[in-house]
Amino acid sequence: MMKRALRLILSLKIMLLVSCNGFGSIDRNVKTKDINVSPKAITGNWGIDYHSYKYLSSIKKDSITIIFNPDSTFELNSSYDLFNNVIENEVSKGNWKIINQNRSVQIELSFNDKMFKNLEVYKKGENYQLWYFFSDPDTGERLLFLKK
């Protein structure tokens, strides 16, 4: 009886450590909090990584990109439905801004004031990464934008 209770407690501890990123980021070199980012660091051309296409519709383009302009406008070469797991051959435009909130940084995308989406800003070494999670981050279902 005592061994059974001990195994149950040990199993629960392991499950708690593994869930909710108990072991931290998959890549421990990715910084997720207390990041300082300037508009100049965000300005430019960003594309999603190869792994991100796994979570999108079966219709694929060569490359999904978002261009952040210095005047705080952006252009996405897909519709905002990209953030609903769908690739469409439709350009989306809007405004972007940096938001600092609770030790984290986000880029708020305003699609012509109709829809808002936030990208999490992370940093690996000297490079920034922009993440969008479709659901709970533990599921791994995400888009990862890297600067080109």
N, C-alpha and C positions, 0 to 999 in steps of 0.2 A: 504494500500500500504506500509506504514511504517513497519507494523508488518511482512509483507511478506519479506521485505528486511532484517529485523532484523533476522528472522528465517533462511534465506539463509546464512547470514554471520555467524550465530552461527553454522549451519550445516557444512559450509566449515571449520571453526576452529576445530570442532570435528574431521572431516575427516583428517585434517592435523596432529592433535595430534596422532590419531590412526595409520595412515600409517607411513611407514619408521621408525618403532620403536619409535614413538613419546612419548610413555610411557616408553621407555627404554627396557631393556631385559625382557623377560617373568619372569625370576627369577632375581630380583634386587641384589641378592647376588653374581651374576656372574660378575667378573671383565673382561672387554674386552680390556682395554687400559693400557699402562704403566706397563706391566707385565715383571718381570725379571724371566727368566727360564734358567737353566743350562742344558747342554747335559745329565748330570747324572739324572736329574728329568724326562727326556723324555725316557731314556733307560729303557727297560723292555717290558712287555706284555700288550697290550691294546686291548680291545674288544668293539664292538659297543653296544649301549644300545638297549633295546627291542623296543622302539619307532622307531628307525631307520629302522627296517625291514619293516615298513609300506610303505616306499618309494622304496623298492627294488622289484625285480622280484618275481613271485610267487614261484619260486624254493628256498627253504630255507635250510640252514645248521643249525647245532646246534649253531654255534658261528663263527662270522667273527672276526678274530684277526689280529693284526699287531704287530710284534716284532721289536723293535728298539734296535739294538746292539750297544755296546760302540764304535765299530770301524766305526760308521756312516753308517752301512749297515742296511737294513731292509728286512723283509719277511712278505708278506701279504698272508693269506691262501685263497685268491681269486685273479682272474686276475684284472688288472687295470680297466677293464670294470665295476668294482664295482662303480667307480665314474661316470658311465653312467647308473646307476640304475640296473645293472645286476650282479647277483651272478653266478660265474662259479667255478667249481672244478679244479682250476688251480692256482698254487702258483706263485706269482709275487715277484721278488726281485729287489733291487736297492740300492740307496744311499739316505741318508737324511741329511739335515742341517737346522740349525735355522737361520731364517732371521728376522731382526728387521727393520721395515719400517713404518714410519708415526705413531709412538706411538703404533703400533700393532706388534705382534709377530706371525710368521708363521713357520710351518715345511714344507720345500720343499721336496717332494718326487720325485726322479729321477728314473724312471723305466728303468734302463740300458740305459740311455741317449736317449730313444726313446720318452718318454712322461713324462711330469712334472705335478704334482698336488700339491696344497698347502692346508695345514690344518691350520685353525686359532687356535691359542693357547689362551684359556681363563682360568680363575682361579676362583674357588669357595672355599672359606676358604683356606685351605692349599693344596687343590687338583687341579691339572691341568686337563683341558678338551681339546680335539682336535675336532674341528668342520669342516665339509666340507658341503658347501651349493650347492645343485644341480642348484639352480637359485637364484633369489632374496631372501635374508634372510627373508623377510616379509612373504613369502609363507609357511615357516616352513619346507620345503622339505630339509632335511639334514641328514647327518650321524654324530653321536656323539660318539667319542671314549673315553672310560674311562679306566684308568689304573687299572689292576687287582691285 
